[in-house]
Amino acid sequence: MLSWSSTEAGTPADLGAVVEGQGDAGLPFGAELVAFVEAIAGWDDAALVAARARLAAAAGDAFMIDAAAVAANFEMMTRVADGTGARFPASTAAARTALAARLSIGGMISAR
């Protein structure tokens, strides 16, 4: 979704930077957004508080709240899909395999 939506908005995201958790991914407020998402995925509450404050200071409270809602929604969608056994259609397998290789995500725990 990020790849599509950022391209549609005229600011294509560098998905490699997102996966690496470094840089700004070519997005407005990208460095703060990447740091926020990294903190959401981590276990350090202090890092999350700091990253949330930096994103809100740079982009505004509404932007930070939207970013948190998107992250929460992705977590929810993943859990629902895993719980129901949903899988991507075979017709998308080649494209998804290529994207997974590009992003080096095959070694993640949730990789299937």
C-alpha positions in Angstrom: 0.0 0.0 0.0 2.8 2.4 0.8 4.4 1.9 -2.6 1.1 2.6 -4.4 -0.1 5.4 -2.2 3.2 7.3 -2.2 3.5 7.0 -6.0 -0.1 8.2 -6.4 0.7 11.2 -4.2 3.7 12.0 -6.4 6.4 11.1 -3.8 7.3 7.4 -4.5 8.7 5.8 -1.3 12.1 4.1 -1.1 10.9 0.8 0.3 14.5 -0.2 1.0 14.9 2.7 3.4 11.7 1.7 5.1 12.9 -1.9 5.6 16.3 -0.7 6.8 14.7 1.8 9.1 17.1 4.5 7.9 16.8 7.7 6.0 13.6 9.5 5.0 12.4 7.0 2.4 11.9 10.0 0.0 8.8 11.0 1.9 7.8 14.3 3.6 8.7 13.9 7.3 10.1 10.5 6.3 13.0 10.3 8.8 10.6 11.0 11.7 8.0 8.6 10.3 10.5 5.8 9.8 11.8 6.4 13.4 8.3 6.3 14.7 7.4 3.1 12.9 10.7 1.5 14.1 9.8 2.5 17.7 6.2 1.1 17.3 7.7 -2.2 16.3 10.2 -2.2 19.2 9.9 -2.8 22.9 11.4 0.5 24.2 8.7 2.7 25.6 11.0 5.7 26.0 12.1 5.4 22.3 8.4 5.4 21.3 7.6 8.4 23.4 10.5 10.3 21.9 9.8 9.2 18.3 6.1 10.1 18.7 7.1 13.6 20.0 9.6 14.2 17.1 7.0 13.2 14.5 4.3 15.4 16.1 6.8 18.3 16.3 7.8 17.9 12.7 4.4 17.1 11.1 1.7 18.0 13.6 -0.4 16.0 16.0 -3.0 15.1 13.3 -0.3 13.5 11.1 1.2 11.6 14.0 -2.2 10.3 15.0 -2.9 9.2 11.4 0.5 7.4 11.3 -0.3 5.6 14.5 -3.7 4.6 13.2 -2.2 3.2 10.0 0.4 1.2 11.9 -2.3 -0.2 14.2 -4.5 -1.0 11.3 -1.7 -3.0 9.5 -1.1 -4.9 12.7 -4.8 -5.7 13.0 -5.1 -6.8 9.4 -2.1 -9.1 9.7 -3.5 -10.8 12.8 -6.9 -11.2 11.1 -5.4 -12.6 8.0 -3.2 -15.0 9.9 -6.1 -16.1 12.2 -8.3 -16.9 9.3 -5.6 -18.6 7.2 -6.0 -16.1 4.4 -3.3 -16.2 1.7 -2.5 -14.1 -1.3 -3.9 -15.5 -4.6 -1.5 -17.5 -6.7 -1.7 -14.9 -9.5 0.2 -12.4 -7.3 2.9 -14.9 -6.1 5.6 -13.8 -8.6 5.2 -10.1 -7.9 5.1 -10.7 -4.1 8.2 -13.0 -4.3 10.1 -10.3 -6.2 9.1 -7.6 -3.7 10.0 -9.8 -0.7 13.5 -10.4 -2.3 13.9 -6.7 -3.0 13.1 -5.8 0.6 15.0 -8.8 2.1 12.1 -9.8 4.3 12.2 -13.5 3.6 14.0 -14.1 6.9 11.3 -12.5 9.1 9.5 -14.7 11.5 6.2 -14.0 9.8 7.5 -15.0 6.3 5.5 -17.8 4.7 
